[in-house]
Amino acid sequence: METLHLPEEIVTEILSRLPVKSLLRFRCVSKSWRRLIGSKQFIKHHLDISSRHPNFERRQVIFLSLSKSPNFEFKRCSVRSYWDDPSVNPLPICDPINDHLTVSSEIIGHSGGLVCIFNEPMSLILWNPATRISVQLPELDCCDRIIKCGIGWDGESDAYKVFAVLSMKNNESKMMGSIYSSETNSWKAIEEYGSVDLNHWIGEFVCGRMHWIVGSGWIETFDLKSEVFGRIELPEIVDGWFPTVDLDSEIQGRLNLVYCDMNCDYARRRLWEMKEYGVDDSWVSYRLPHVKEPESTYMAWGIEKGEVKLYPRDNIFGCGPECCYVESLVQPVSDNNDA
């Protein structure tokens, strides 16, 4: 029987549309497939297709659960099931990363399928939940506390970067900025570190920049490419409303803010979305329905076709959603090889 040989570009297009789980198995088909699937060009192409996959079918929601006493463990479910299935039950992620989690563990953020995890006292981990590969970042011996932090992708250097502002040992008033790059697997000190008067120390990565809400009422940005700080004005705020940068800004590709009125006996929320990044006049407001506590354990939400939808998830106990990542083959540390 004659063997059919497809051109390499067609094989690449076919494979790039498959889920990560299948691709990990197909690396054993041949040396050429293993080399192709592990190449930087293929990994980037696969990530681009997965990120644009219709109905977010290649995206997963991660939960942090205290069901594995005394430590935490990660659970997950698909974004579609999280939105569409009221009885969704997140399943445990069987991964060695769980053995390194403690009650102090916290997810810093995610980018390109990589999740950054913080463990006390000063441990940072880059983890790909789809490939189950994790790497502990080099220690910062001169520092004893992280003031603010975030993870993102620098398109110019094609590297995933972690930005952190740190207080120095034996001198908390002295701080320094530092950037980790997956390309070099090392930290680089920078002179500027921006504001430390923040609503929350973890930044959200959108449109090439980190974002933090400053306590005095504006958004601080940090460009991973130019390493320059910037400023975005908040939309008009009602007195008593406290803003947070939404955890799922990356899934929409836009900067989202959620305001909660802390002075009411029910959870009143308003969502703002920046339609055109960096243009203050492009903020669009959505009012979310009132939800009286404890009417729902958690309210998932999403924007579909210009409409904000809420999804009660009363069956999710003992854990909360931490981030929504796209499944990818991205490696936590670059091997600097490309086939």
Buried (B, 14 or more C-beta within 10 A) or exposed (E): EEEEEEEEEEBBEEBBEBBBEEBBEBBEEEEEBBBBBBBBEBBBBBBEBBBEBEEBEBBBBBBBBEEEEEBBBBBBBBBBBBBEBEEBEBEBBEBEBBEBBEEEBBBBBBBBBBBBBBBEEBBBBBBBBBBEBBBBBEEBEEBBBBBBBBBBBBEEBEBBBBBBBBBBEEEEEEBBBBBBBBBEBEBEEEEEBBBBEBBEBBBBBBBBBBBBBBEEEBBBBBBBBEBEBBEBEBBEBEEEBEBBBBBBBBBEEBBBBBBBBEEEEEBBBBBBBBEEBEEEEBBBEBEBEEBEEEEBBBBBBBBEEEEBEBBBBEEBEEBEBBBBBBBBBBBBBBEEEEE
